[in-house]
């Protein structure tokens, strides 16, 4: 049931992508904001309580419906429920229009339009960026978004609670952003638990995504970049995905500070890398072709995940 639930949800999303500003997402965001408003008194414990209330309030009805359908042996209804939840939690096509339009703009030499679209998508200041920088940020945003909206959901949907775990993953990812990234929430203790909880929830999926990128891309360079350069990102999970993804495509991702400028040695001394040492980083600078390479990498990784799910489902049925 797991494989066909995901397959059906993917097919439905290809035909009718779920808008990122749909009503269900809007209600979840309002619920999270309301909990934050009620419980945010500047303490980590308040953030922990708020996090469990949001996660539990959304997971509990999801799993209750699923168990009731299974209990009464309504298999088709349980299957339909799984498809619905996967469709709502997946986001394979949520932001693809940004990536595709940026790719078309760069191919046409319209850097101004590409900068505008990237600023809307990534919420960053793109003023004065050249095509190389635009391509790099678009590739990075695409890899991170695909992992969190697709591959991370796949992993948690395979867990015993199925649809409820998929809901937990996507909501935990949202809370880690919503309670830490906005200007009024930065450096507040309330969001610390949400960030730490999502780090551990995403610990295994991040590494599985990196392995998938390595298997379907340049394996040697992906593993080399992962082992030697992932730790240079402040966000470890982001570093693993971008290092492995960039290595798999033969592209250098990350800012100079993240990938080449400074390295902390075991004795805590900081070393500045020279230009020659920086050139040892695998891959070339991102360009317009890198966007097409990203599309190919993501699709191959998706097919790998689906093949593994099919084999796993077959083994369960035969067992």
ZADO-1210 file (C-alpha; in nm, 4 decimals, padded with zeros to 6 digits):
<atoms>
<atom x="00.0000" y="00.0000" z="00.0000" code="UNK" pos="1"/>
<atom x="00.2905" y="00.2367" z="00.0788" code="UNK" pos="2"/>
<atom x="00.4452" y="00.2247" z="-00.2683" code="UNK" pos="3"/>
<atom x="00.1162" y="00.2714" z="-00.4526" code="UNK" pos="4"/>
<atom x="00.0094" y="00.5507" z="-00.2141" code="UNK" pos="5"/>
<atom x="00.3225" y="00.7472" z="-00.2980" code="UNK" pos="6"/>
<atom x="00.2992" y="00.6656" z="-00.6684" code="UNK" pos="7"/>
<atom x="-00.0626" y="00.7801" z="-00.6899" code="UNK" pos="8"/>
<atom x="00.0121" y="01.0984" z="-00.4938" code="UNK" pos="9"/>
<atom x="00.3036" y="01.1798" z="-00.7264" code="UNK" pos="10"/>
<atom x="00.0903" y="01.1226" z="-01.0351" code="UNK" pos="11"/>
<atom x="-00.1907" y="01.3399" z="-00.8980" code="UNK" pos="12"/>
<atom x="00.0565" y="01.6139" z="-00.8121" code="UNK" pos="13"/>
<atom x="00.1984" y="01.6068" z="-01.1637" code="UNK" pos="14"/>
<atom x="-00.1527" y="01.6583" z="-01.3019" code="UNK" pos="15"/>
<atom x="-00.2658" y="01.9108" z="-01.0391" code="UNK" pos="16"/>
<atom x="00.0109" y="02.0538" z="-00.8215" code="UNK" pos="17"/>
<atom x="-00.0965" y="02.1706" z="-00.4773" code="UNK" pos="18"/>
<atom x="-00.0437" y="02.5433" z="-00.4406" code="UNK" pos="19"/>
<atom x="00.1973" y="02.6490" z="-00.1675" code="UNK" pos="20"/>
<atom x="-00.0586" y="02.9039" z="-00.0435" code="UNK" pos="21"/>
<atom x="-00.3495" y="02.6592" z="-00.0225" code="UNK" pos="22"/>
<atom x="-00.6099" y="02.6851" z="00.2526" code="UNK" pos="23"/>
<atom x="-00.4915" y="02.3810" z="00.4497" code="UNK" pos="24"/>
<atom x="-00.1370" y="02.5152" z="00.4782" code="UNK" pos="25"/>
<atom x="-00.2757" y="02.8561" z="00.5730" code="UNK" pos="26"/>
<atom x="-00.4777" y="02.7059" z="00.8586" code="UNK" pos="27"/>
<atom x="-00.1742" y="02.5149" z="00.9891" code="UNK" pos="28"/>
<atom x="00.0308" y="02.8338" z="00.9816" code="UNK" pos="29"/>
<atom x="-00.2388" y="03.0209" z="01.1725" code="UNK" pos="30"/>
<atom x="-00.2542" y="02.7406" z="01.4278" code="UNK" pos="31"/>
<atom x="00.1249" y="02.7553" z="01.4771" code="UNK" pos="32"/>
<atom x="00.1169" y="03.1349" z="01.5084" code="UNK" pos="33"/>
<atom x="-00.1645" y="03.1142" z="01.7631" code="UNK" pos="34"/>
<atom x="00.0280" y="02.8616" z="01.9732" code="UNK" pos="35"/>
<atom x="00.3386" y="03.0797" z="01.9548" code="UNK" pos="36"/>
<atom x="00.1379" y="03.3813" z="02.0650" code="UNK" pos="37"/>
<atom x="-00.0126" y="03.1944" z="02.3583" code="UNK" pos="38"/>
<atom x="00.2993" y="03.0199" z="02.4860" code="UNK" pos="39"/>
<atom x="00.5955" y="03.2388" z="02.3914" code="UNK" pos="40"/>
<atom x="00.7193" y="03.3770" z="02.7226" code="UNK" pos="41"/>
<atom x="01.0873" y="03.3631" z="02.6311" code="UNK" pos="42"/>
<atom x="01.1727" y="03.0202" z="02.7702" code="UNK" pos="43"/>
<atom x="01.2875" y="02.7028" z="02.5959" code="UNK" pos="44"/>
<atom x="01.0353" y="02.4987" z="02.7975" code="UNK" pos="45"/>
<atom x="00.7511" y="02.7094" z="02.6567" code="UNK" pos="46"/>
<atom x="00.8704" y="02.6403" z="02.3047" code="UNK" pos="47"/>
<atom x="00.8919" y="02.2689" z="02.3820" code="UNK" pos="48"/>
<atom x="00.5321" y="02.2638" z="02.5104" code="UNK" pos="49"/>
<atom x="00.4089" y="02.4620" z="02.2110" code="UNK" pos="50"/>
<atom x="00.5918" y="02.2300" z="01.9697" code="UNK" pos="51"/>
<atom x="00.4328" y="01.9166" z="02.1173" code="UNK" pos="52"/>
<atom x="00.0873" y="02.0772" z="02.1113" code="UNK" pos="53"/>
<atom x="00.1156" y="02.1675" z="01.7418" code="UNK" pos="54"/>
<atom x="00.2679" y="01.8340" z="01.6391" code="UNK" pos="55"/>
<atom x="00.0304" y="01.6291" z="01.8548" code="UNK" pos="56"/>
<atom x="-00.2722" y="01.8312" z="01.7493" code="UNK" pos="57"/>
<atom x="-00.2057" y="01.7468" z="01.3841" code="UNK" pos="58"/>
<atom x="-00.0679" y="01.3938" z="01.4181" code="UNK" pos="59"/>
<atom x="-00.3409" y="01.2592" z="01.6473" code="UNK" pos="60"/>
<atom x="-00.6424" y="01.3042" z="01.4168" code="UNK" pos="61"/>
<atom x="-00.4362" y="01.1781" z="01.1213" code="UNK" pos="62"/>
<atom x="-00.3444" y="00.8522" z="01.2908" code="UNK" pos="63"/>
<atom x="-00.6911" y="00.8054" z="01.4464" code="UNK" pos="64"/>
<atom x="-00.8603" y="00.8232" z="01.1060" code="UNK" pos="65"/>
<atom x="-00.6043" y="00.5801" z="00.9621" code="UNK" pos="66"/>
<atom x="-00.6459" y="00.3280" z="01.2451" code="UNK" pos="67"/>
<atom x="-01.0260" y="00.3456" z="01.2349" code="UNK" pos="68"/>
<atom x="-01.0261" y="00.2728" z="00.8611" code="UNK" pos="69"/>
<atom x="-00.7917" y="-00.0226" z="00.9100" code="UNK" pos="70"/>
<atom x="-00.9853" y="-00.1505" z="01.2116" code="UNK" pos="71"/>
<atom x="-01.3065" y="-00.1791" z="01.0095" code="UNK" pos="72"/>
<atom x="-01.1106" y="-00.3267" z="00.7182" code="UNK" pos="73"/>
<atom x="-01.1947" y="-00.0387" z="00.4867" code="UNK" pos="74"/>
<atom x="-00.8796" y="-00.0980" z="00.2866" code="UNK" pos="75"/>
<atom x="-00.9672" y="00.1227" z="-00.0084" code="UNK" pos="76"/>
<atom x="-01.0637" y="00.4101" z="00.2219" code="UNK" pos="77"/>
<atom x="-00.7351" y="00.3693" z="00.4143" code="UNK" pos="78"/>
<atom x="-00.5493" y="00.3718" z="00.0829" code="UNK" pos="79"/>
<atom x="-00.7305" y="00.6881" z="-00.0253" code="UNK" pos="80"/>
<atom x="-00.6470" y="00.8497" z="00.3115" code="UNK" pos="81"/>
<atom x="-00.2795" y="00.7644" z="00.2620" code="UNK" pos="82"/>
<atom x="-00.2828" y="00.9123" z="-00.0885" code="UNK" pos="83"/>
<atom x="-00.4466" y="01.2309" z="00.0413" code="UNK" pos="84"/>
<atom x="-00.1934" y="01.2764" z="00.3220" code="UNK" pos="85"/>
<atom x="00.1045" y="01.2093" z="00.0941" code="UNK" pos="86"/>
<atom x="-00.0390" y="01.4523" z="-00.1609" code="UNK" pos="87"/>
<atom x="-00.0720" y="01.7204" z="00.1078" code="UNK" pos="88"/>
<atom x="00.2736" y="01.6622" z="00.2574" code="UNK" pos="89"/>
<atom x="00.4694" y="01.6207" z="-00.0652" code="UNK" pos="90"/>
<atom x="00.5845" y="01.9323" z="-00.2437" code="UNK" pos="91"/>
<atom x="00.7545" y="01.8084" z="-00.5593" code="UNK" pos="92"/>
<atom x="00.5835" y="02.0709" z="-00.7741" code="UNK" pos="93"/>
<atom x="00.5153" y="02.3446" z="-00.5170" code="UNK" pos="94"/>
<atom x="00.7964" y="02.5708" z="-00.6308" code="UNK" pos="95"/>
<atom x="00.8974" y="02.4150" z="-00.9631" code="UNK" pos="96"/>
<atom x="00.7570" y="02.7129" z="-01.1525" code="UNK" pos="97"/>
<atom x="01.0185" y="02.9372" z="-00.9878" code="UNK" pos="98"/>
<atom x="01.3039" y="02.7054" z="-01.0812" code="UNK" pos="99"/>
<atom x="01.1800" y="02.6535" z="-01.4382" code="UNK" pos="100"/>
<atom x="01.1178" y="03.0237" z="-01.4992" code="UNK" pos="101"/>
<atom x="01.4600" y="03.1160" z="-01.3583" code="UNK" pos="102"/>
<atom x="01.6153" y="02.8594" z="-01.5916" code="UNK" pos="103"/>
<atom x="01.4311" y="03.0061" z="-01.8935" code="UNK" pos="104"/>
<atom x="01.5300" y="03.3606" z="-01.7936" code="UNK" pos="105"/>
<atom x="01.8985" y="03.2716" z="-01.7603" code="UNK" pos="106"/>
<atom x="01.8925" y="03.0864" z="-02.0925" code="UNK" pos="107"/>
<atom x="01.7485" y="03.4011" z="-02.2519" code="UNK" pos="108"/>
<atom x="02.0120" y="03.6204" z="-02.0844" code="UNK" pos="109"/>
<atom x="01.7468" y="03.8000" z="-01.8773" code="UNK" pos="110"/>
<atom x="01.9344" y="03.8220" z="-01.5477" code="UNK" pos="111"/>
<atom x="01.7011" y="04.0915" z="-01.4105" code="UNK" pos="112"/>
<atom x="01.3956" y="03.8644" z="-01.4280" code="UNK" pos="113"/>
<atom x="01.5948" y="03.5747" z="-01.2842" code="UNK" pos="114"/>
<atom x="01.7047" y="03.7923" z="-00.9902" code="UNK" pos="115"/>
<atom x="01.3455" y="03.9002" z="-00.9223" code="UNK" pos="116"/>
<atom x="01.2152" y="03.5428" z="-00.9260" code="UNK" pos="117"/>
<atom x="01.4979" y="03.4174" z="-00.7073" code="UNK" pos="118"/>
<atom x="01.4351" y="03.6958" z="-00.4536" code="UNK" pos="119"/>
<atom x="01.0670" y="03.5941" z="-00.4315" code="UNK" pos="120"/>
<atom x="01.1495" y="03.2233" z="-00.3997" code="UNK" pos="121"/>
<atom x="01.4517" y="03.2220" z="-00.1692" code="UNK" pos="122"/>
<atom x="01.3659" y="03.5422" z="00.0231" code="UNK" pos="123"/>
<atom x="01.7171" y="03.6817" z="-00.0244" code="UNK" pos="124"/>
<atom x="01.8584" y="04.0088" z="-00.1554" code="UNK" pos="125"/>
<atom x="01.9625" y="03.9383" z="-00.5145" code="UNK" pos="126"/>
<atom x="02.0650" y="04.2926" z="-00.6073" code="UNK" pos="127"/>
<atom x="02.3716" y="04.2916" z="-00.8307" code="UNK" pos="128"/>
<atom x="02.3968" y="03.9121" z="-00.8587" code="UNK" pos="129"/>
<atom x="02.5429" y="03.7764" z="-01.1808" code="UNK" pos="130"/>
<atom x="02.4220" y="03.4666" z="-01.3616" code="UNK" pos="131"/>
<atom x="02.6700" y="03.2416" z="-01.1793" code="UNK" pos="132"/>
<atom x="02.5469" y="03.3506" z="-00.8366" code="UNK" pos="133"/>
<atom x="02.1834" y="03.3230" z="-00.9448" code="UNK" pos="134"/>
<atom x="02.2414" y="02.9711" z="-01.0755" code="UNK" pos="135"/>
<atom x="02.4212" y="02.8687" z="-00.7568" code="UNK" pos="136"/>
<atom x="02.1437" y="02.9898" z="-00.5262" code="UNK" pos="137"/>
<atom x="01.8730" y="02.8366" z="-00.7479" code="UNK" pos="138"/>
<atom x="02.0490" y="02.4984" z="-00.7435" code="UNK" pos="139"/>
<atom x="02.0982" y="02.5131" z="-00.3656" code="UNK" pos="140"/>
<atom x="01.7366" y="02.6130" z="-00.3007" code="UNK" pos="141"/>
<atom x="01.6135" y="02.3372" z="-00.5298" code="UNK" pos="142"/>
<atom x="01.8189" y="02.0623" z="-00.3622" code="UNK" pos="143"/>
<atom x="01.7172" y="02.1668" z="-00.0102" code="UNK" pos="144"/>
<atom x="01.3508" y="02.2097" z="-00.1044" code="UNK" pos="145"/>
<atom x="01.3388" y="01.8740" z="-00.2817" code="UNK" pos="146"/>
<atom x="01.4876" y="01.6964" z="00.0177" code="UNK" pos="147"/>
<atom x="01.2497" y="01.8517" z="00.2691" code="UNK" pos="148"/>
<atom x="00.9383" y="01.8356" z="00.0507" code="UNK" pos="149"/>
<atom x="00.9951" y="01.4912" z="-00.1023" code="UNK" pos="150"/>
<atom x="01.2665" y="01.2592" z="00.0253" code="UNK" pos="151"/>
<atom x="01.2235" y="01.3413" z="00.3932" code="UNK" pos="152"/>
<atom x="00.8498" y="01.2762" z="00.3598" code="UNK" pos="153"/>
<atom x="00.9207" y="00.9421" z="00.1886" code="UNK" pos="154"/>
<atom x="01.1346" y="00.8249" z="00.4790" code="UNK" pos="155"/>
<atom x="00.8865" y="00.9121" z="00.7518" code="UNK" pos="156"/>
<atom x="00.5891" y="00.7789" z="00.5563" code="UNK" pos="157"/>
<atom x="00.7587" y="00.4372" z="00.5738" code="UNK" pos="158"/>
<atom x="00.7479" y="00.4427" z="00.9528" code="UNK" pos="159"/>
<atom x="00.4788" y="00.2447" z="01.1438" code="UNK" pos="160"/>
<atom x="00.2455" y="00.5426" z="01.1900" code="UNK" pos="161"/>
<atom x="00.2662" y="00.6127" z="00.8166" code="UNK" pos="162"/>
<atom x="00.0654" y="00.9255" z="00.7296" code="UNK" pos="163"/>
<atom x="00.0945" y="01.0684" z="01.0812" code="UNK" pos="164"/>
<atom x="00.4753" y="01.0536" z="01.0602" code="UNK" pos="165"/>
<atom x="00.4700" y="01.2307" z="00.7236" code="UNK" pos="166"/>
<atom x="00.2598" y="01.5071" z="00.8802" code="UNK" pos="167"/>
<atom x="00.5017" y="01.5254" z="01.1739" code="UNK" pos="168"/>
<atom x="00.8006" y="01.5719" z="00.9434" code="UNK" pos="169"/>
<atom x="00.6528" y="01.8522" z="00.7346" code="UNK" pos="170"/>
<atom x="00.5085" y="02.0373" z="01.0347" code="UNK" pos="171"/>
<atom x="00.8344" y="02.0016" z="01.2299" code="UNK" pos="172"/>
<atom x="01.0227" y="02.1445" z="00.9318" code="UNK" pos="173"/>
<atom x="00.7823" y="02.4384" z="00.9168" code="UNK" pos="174"/>
<atom x="00.8065" y="02.5108" z="01.2900" code="UNK" pos="175"/>
<atom x="01.1868" y="02.5030" z="01.2764" code="UNK" pos="176"/>
<atom x="01.1667" y="02.7827" z="01.0185" code="UNK" pos="177"/>
<atom x="00.8679" y="02.9785" z="01.1467" code="UNK" pos="178"/>
<atom x="00.9905" y="02.9961" z="01.5071" code="UNK" pos="179"/>
<atom x="01.3520" y="03.0832" z="01.4252" code="UNK" pos="180"/>
<atom x="01.4009" y="03.2540" z="01.0896" code="UNK" pos="181"/>
<atom x="01.1718" y="03.5632" z="01.1037" code="UNK" pos="182"/>
<atom x="01.3430" y="03.8771" z="01.2322" code="UNK" pos="183"/>
<atom x="01.1249" y="03.8976" z="01.5423" code="UNK" pos="184"/>
<atom x="01.2009" y="03.5331" z="01.6336" code="UNK" pos="185"/>
<atom x="01.5747" y="03.5230" z="01.5814" code="UNK" pos="186"/>
<atom x="01.7849" y="03.4569" z="01.8910" code="UNK" pos="187"/>
<atom x="01.4707" y="03.3816" z="02.0926" code="UNK" pos="188"/>
<atom x="01.4742" y="03.0819" z="02.3232" code="UNK" pos="189"/>
<atom x="01.1213" y="02.9845" z="02.2199" code="UNK" pos="190"/>
<atom x="01.2324" y="02.8393" z="01.8852" code="UNK" pos="191"/>
<atom x="01.5393" y="02.6511" z="02.0080" code="UNK" pos="192"/>
<atom x="01.3569" y="02.3257" z="02.0748" code="UNK" pos="193"/>
<atom x="01.1822" y="02.3328" z="01.7351" code="UNK" pos="194"/>
<atom x="01.5178" y="02.3686" z="01.5585" code="UNK" pos="195"/>
<atom x="01.6817" y="02.0963" z="01.7673" code="UNK" pos="196"/>
<atom x="01.3861" y="01.8592" z="01.7271" code="UNK" pos="197"/>
<atom x="01.3844" y="01.8935" z="01.3501" code="UNK" pos="198"/>
<atom x="01.7615" y="01.8380" z="01.3378" code="UNK" pos="199"/>
<atom x="01.7164" y="01.4935" z="01.4955" code="UNK" pos="200"/>
<atom x="01.3994" y="01.4150" z="01.2983" code="UNK" pos="201"/>
<atom x="01.5882" y="01.4964" z="00.9776" code="UNK" pos="202"/>
<atom x="01.9179" y="01.3304" z="01.0794" code="UNK" pos="203"/>
<atom x="01.8652" y="01.0008" z="00.8945" code="UNK" pos="204"/>
<atom x="01.6688" y="01.1404" z="00.5937" code="UNK" pos="205"/>
<atom x="01.9445" y="01.3948" z="00.5223" code="UNK" pos="206"/>
<atom x="02.2068" y="01.1230" z="00.4988" code="UNK" pos="207"/>
<atom x="01.9844" y="00.8983" z="00.2875" code="UNK" pos="208"/>
<atom x="01.9267" y="01.1850" z="00.0455" code="UNK" pos="209"/>
<atom x="02.3018" y="01.2472" z="00.0249" code="UNK" pos="210"/>
<atom x="02.3608" y="00.8774" z="-00.0452" code="UNK" pos="211"/>
<atom x="02.0907" y="00.8816" z="-00.3153" code="UNK" pos="212"/>
<atom x="02.2572" y="01.1819" z="-00.4832" code="UNK" pos="213"/>
<atom x="02.5911" y="01.0008" z="-00.4721" code="UNK" pos="214"/>
<atom x="02.4499" y="00.6776" z="-00.6184" code="UNK" pos="215"/>
<atom x="02.2754" y="00.8469" z="-00.9131" code="UNK" pos="216"/>
<atom x="02.5540" y="01.1011" z="-00.9727" code="UNK" pos="217"/>
<atom x="02.9307" y="01.1103" z="-00.9472" code="UNK" pos="218"/>
<atom x="02.9698" y="00.8799" z="-00.6482" code="UNK" pos="219"/>
<atom x="03.3377" y="00.9433" z="-00.5767" code="UNK" pos="220"/>
<atom x="03.3166" y="01.3228" z="-00.5870" code="UNK" pos="221"/>
<atom x="02.9905" y="01.3266" z="-00.3901" code="UNK" pos="222"/>
<atom x="03.1361" y="01.1201" z="-00.1054" code="UNK" pos="223"/>
<atom x="03.4615" y="01.3158" z="-00.1139" code="UNK" pos="224"/>
<atom x="03.2786" y="01.6504" z="-00.0913" code="UNK" pos="225"/>
<atom x="03.0488" y="01.5185" z="00.1815" code="UNK" pos="226"/>
<atom x="03.3342" y="01.3944" z="00.3976" code="UNK" pos="227"/>
<atom x="03.5656" y="01.6918" z="00.3506" code="UNK" pos="228"/>
<atom x="03.3469" y="02.0001" z="00.3010" code="UNK" pos="229"/>
<atom x="03.0019" y="01.9438" z="00.4550" code="UNK" pos="230"/>
<atom x="03.1202" y="02.0549" z="00.8006" code="UNK" pos="231"/>
<atom x="03.2018" y="02.4020" z="00.6702" code="UNK" pos="232"/>
<atom x="02.8364" y="02.5014" z="00.6609" code="UNK" pos="233"/>
<atom x="02.6925" y="02.6436" z="00.9810" code="UNK" pos="234"/>
<atom x="02.3879" y="02.4211" z="00.9241" code="UNK" pos="235"/>
<atom x="02.5189" y="02.0630" z="00.9182" code="UNK" pos="236"/>
<atom x="02.2161" y="01.9171" z="00.7406" code="UNK" pos="237"/>
<atom x="02.2285" y="02.1800" z="00.4688" code="UNK" pos="238"/>
<atom x="02.6017" y="02.1217" z="00.4307" code="UNK" pos="239"/>
<atom x="02.5597" y="01.7469" z="00.3802" code="UNK" pos="240"/>
<atom x="02.2933" y="01.7861" z="00.1110" code="UNK" pos="241"/>
<atom x="02.4718" y="02.0618" z="-00.0785" code="UNK" pos="242"/>
<atom x="02.8171" y="01.9053" z="-00.0537" code="UNK" pos="243"/>
<atom x="02.6914" y="01.5659" z="-00.1730" code="UNK" pos="244"/>
<atom x="02.4597" y="01.7146" z="-00.4351" code="UNK" pos="245"/>
<atom x="02.7251" y="01.9483" z="-00.5707" code="UNK" pos="246"/>
<atom x="02.9815" y="01.6704" z="-00.5799" code="UNK" pos="247"/>
<atom x="02.7380" y="01.4395" z="-00.7586" code="UNK" pos="248"/>
<atom x="02.6869" y="01.7017" z="-01.0308" code="UNK" pos="249"/>
<atom x="03.0458" y="01.8244" z="-01.0407" code="UNK" pos="250"/>
<atom x="02.9414" y="02.1738" z="-00.9256" code="UNK" pos="251"/>
<atom x="03.0779" y="02.3892" z="-00.6437" code="UNK" pos="252"/>
<atom x="02.8003" y="02.4993" z="-00.4120" code="UNK" pos="253"/>
<atom x="02.8049" y="02.7275" z="-00.1105" code="UNK" pos="254"/>
<atom x="02.9573" y="03.0694" z="-00.0549" code="UNK" pos="255"/>
<atom x="03.3363" y="03.1076" z="-00.0432" code="UNK" pos="256"/>
<atom x="03.3174" y="03.1344" z="00.3369" code="UNK" pos="257"/>
<atom x="03.1315" y="02.8046" z="00.3559" code="UNK" pos="258"/>
<atom x="03.3386" y="02.6095" z="00.1085" code="UNK" pos="259"/>
<atom x="03.6861" y="02.7530" z="00.0956" code="UNK" pos="260"/>
<atom x="03.7616" y="03.0550" z="00.3070" code="UNK" pos="261"/>
<atom x="03.8136" y="02.9254" z="00.6595" code="UNK" pos="262"/>
<atom x="03.8650" y="02.5882" z="00.8214" code="UNK" pos="263"/>
<atom x="03.8744" y="02.5140" z="01.1932" code="UNK" pos="264"/>
<atom x="04.1546" y="02.2714" z="01.2756" code="UNK" pos="265"/>
<atom x="04.1306" y="02.0091" z="01.5558" code="UNK" pos="266"/>
<atom x="04.3294" y="02.2341" z="01.7886" code="UNK" pos="267"/>
<atom x="04.0674" y="02.5097" z="01.7381" code="UNK" pos="268"/>
<atom x="04.3032" y="02.7235" z="01.5305" code="UNK" pos="269"/>
<atom x="04.1503" y="02.8918" z="01.2262" code="UNK" pos="270"/>
<atom x="04.3298" y="02.8574" z="00.8948" code="UNK" pos="271"/>
<atom x="04.2690" y="03.0677" z="00.5848" code="UNK" pos="272"/>
<atom x="04.2854" y="02.8657" z="00.2659" code="UNK" pos="273"/>
<atom x="04.4870" y="03.0042" z="-00.0220" code="UNK" pos="274"/>
<atom x="04.3494" y="03.0228" z="-00.3754" code="UNK" pos="275"/>
<atom x="04.5398" y="02.7101" z="-00.4728" code="UNK" pos="276"/>
<atom x="04.3881" y="02.5157" z="-00.1852" code="UNK" pos="277"/>
<atom x="04.0430" y="02.6452" z="-00.2714" code="UNK" pos="278"/>
<atom x="04.0901" y="02.5117" z="-00.6247" code="UNK" pos="279"/>
<atom x="04.1131" y="02.1619" z="-00.4761" code="UNK" pos="280"/>
<atom x="03.7372" y="02.1700" z="-00.4225" code="UNK" pos="281"/>
<atom x="03.5706" y="01.9300" z="-00.6685" code="UNK" pos="282"/>
<atom x="03.3628" y="02.0625" z="-00.9554" code="UNK" pos="283"/>
<atom x="03.3200" y="02.3799" z="-01.1544" code="UNK" pos="284"/>
<atom x="03.1430" y="02.7060" z="-01.0886" code="UNK" pos="285"/>
<atom x="02.7632" y="02.6858" z="-01.1328" code="UNK" pos="286"/>
<atom x="02.6174" y="02.8039" z="-01.4624" code="UNK" pos="287"/>
<atom x="02.2953" y="02.7751" z="-01.6595" code="UNK" pos="288"/>
<atom x="02.3738" y="02.4124" z="-01.7463" code="UNK" pos="289"/>
<atom x="02.3871" y="02.3358" z="-01.3743" code="UNK" pos="290"/>
<atom x="02.0122" y="02.3983" z="-01.3518" code="UNK" pos="291"/>
<atom x="01.9439" y="02.1224" z="-01.6029" code="UNK" pos="292"/>
<atom x="02.1889" y="01.8952" z="-01.4201" code="UNK" pos="293"/>
<atom x="01.9931" y="01.9571" z="-01.0999" code="UNK" pos="294"/>
<atom x="01.6679" y="01.8505" z="-01.2657" code="UNK" pos="295"/>
<atom x="01.8316" y="01.5290" z="-01.3854" code="UNK" pos="296"/>
<atom x="01.9851" y="01.4552" z="-01.0454" code="UNK" pos="297"/>
<atom x="01.6560" y="01.5045" z="-00.8619" code="UNK" pos="298"/>
<atom x="01.4586" y="01.2862" z="-01.1034" code="UNK" pos="299"/>
<atom x="01.7166" y="01.0076" z="-01.0895" code="UNK" pos="300"/>
<atom x="01.7165" y="01.0202" z="-00.7096" code="UNK" pos="301"/>
<atom x="01.3363" y="01.0079" z="-00.7110" code="UNK" pos="302"/>
<atom x="01.3387" y="00.7013" z="-00.9372" code="UNK" pos="303"/>
<atom x="01.5925" y="00.5366" z="-00.7072" code="UNK" pos="304"/>
<atom x="01.3689" y="00.5967" z="-00.4045" code="UNK" pos="305"/>
<atom x="01.0674" y="00.4589" z="-00.5912" code="UNK" pos="306"/>
<atom x="01.2602" y="00.1489" z="-00.6999" code="UNK" pos="307"/>
<atom x="01.3686" y="00.0835" z="-00.3422" code="UNK" pos="308"/>
<atom x="01.0104" y="00.1310" z="-00.2211" code="UNK" pos="309"/>
<atom x="00.8870" y="-00.1128" z="-00.4843" code="UNK" pos="310"/>
<atom x="01.1427" y="-00.3734" z="-00.3816" code="UNK" pos="311"/>
<atom x="01.0595" y="-00.3214" z="-00.0152" code="UNK" pos="312"/>
<atom x="00.6861" y="-00.3537" z="-00.0819" code="UNK" pos="313"/>
<atom x="00.7462" y="-00.6705" z="-00.2828" code="UNK" pos="314"/>
<atom x="00.9552" y="-00.8204" z="-00.0043" code="UNK" pos="315"/>
<atom x="00.6816" y="-00.7468" z="00.2496" code="UNK" pos="316"/>
<atom x="00.4140" y="-00.9082" z="00.0311" code="UNK" pos="317"/>
<atom x="00.6256" y="-01.2153" z="-00.0371" code="UNK" pos="318"/>
<atom x="00.7152" y="-01.2404" z="00.3306" code="UNK" pos="319"/>
</atoms>
